[in-house]
């Protein structure tokens, strides 16, 4: 409820970035000759990308720490 009220009072803080389009309605790309302004986004600033959470690392395939395999068949005779 508070968030909705803040959106009504301060809409500029909750606006999502919008991609820039040309006269035909196609998405525009960034011009590399202007390093301080990004033409691909309305307002000239690209949104900040969020980092992905770190992946859980399990035991790697083929690691030497895997459990010993059970032997199959009859046991060998000790001579």
Legacy VTK file of the C-alpha trace (Angstrom):
# vtk DataFile Version 3.0
C-alpha trace
ASCII
DATASET POLYDATA
POINTS 79 float
0.000 0.000 0.000
2.822 2.364 0.875
4.612 1.494 -2.357
1.476 2.309 -4.387
1.145 5.649 -2.636
4.794 6.463 -3.330
4.289 5.532 -7.011
1.425 8.025 -7.215
3.365 10.817 -5.493
6.785 10.186 -7.084
6.308 8.389 -10.424
9.773 9.277 -11.733
11.448 7.103 -9.067
9.547 3.979 -10.164
9.809 4.319 -13.949
11.442 1.434 -15.724
13.989 2.247 -18.421
12.626 2.209 -21.958
14.412 1.218 -25.157
14.742 3.940 -27.786
13.045 3.436 -31.165
13.556 5.026 -34.559
10.844 6.584 -36.773
9.798 3.165 -38.101
9.400 1.732 -34.592
12.530 -0.442 -34.660
14.863 -0.627 -31.674
17.926 1.610 -31.964
21.468 0.601 -31.148
24.159 2.470 -29.265
26.546 4.710 -31.196
30.119 3.851 -30.177
31.397 7.334 -31.098
29.579 8.858 -28.085
30.967 7.099 -24.976
29.055 9.227 -22.436
25.557 8.889 -23.952
23.738 5.642 -24.754
21.397 6.151 -27.714
19.812 2.723 -27.259
17.887 3.866 -24.168
15.478 6.772 -23.654
17.251 9.286 -21.424
20.703 8.111 -22.495
21.427 5.815 -19.564
21.199 2.020 -19.648
19.690 0.168 -16.668
22.054 -1.439 -14.192
22.154 -5.203 -14.631
21.699 -7.257 -11.499
24.264 -9.907 -10.721
23.096 -13.495 -10.824
23.279 -15.398 -7.540
26.337 -17.663 -7.279
25.828 -21.193 -8.515
25.938 -24.035 -6.048
28.986 -26.145 -6.646
28.681 -29.857 -6.181
31.240 -32.556 -6.598
32.815 -32.174 -10.051
32.372 -34.984 -12.532
35.277 -37.428 -12.436
36.606 -36.238 -9.096
38.769 -38.530 -7.006
36.603 -38.086 -3.923
33.790 -40.279 -5.167
32.778 -43.301 -3.091
34.413 -46.632 -3.867
32.401 -48.865 -6.158
31.137 -52.134 -4.700
32.940 -55.182 -6.009
30.730 -57.608 -7.848
30.952 -61.377 -8.134
32.722 -63.975 -6.029
35.589 -62.906 -3.794
39.105 -63.988 -4.829
40.713 -66.962 -3.089
43.737 -66.148 -0.973
46.502 -68.613 -1.841
LINES 1 80
79 0 1 2 3 4 5 6 7 8 9 10 11 12 13 14 15 16 17 18 19 20 21 22 23 24 25 26 27 28 29 30 31 32 33 34 35 36 37 38 39 40 41 42 43 44 45 46 47 48 49 50 51 52 53 54 55 56 57 58 59 60 61 62 63 64 65 66 67 68 69 70 71 72 73 74 75 76 77 78
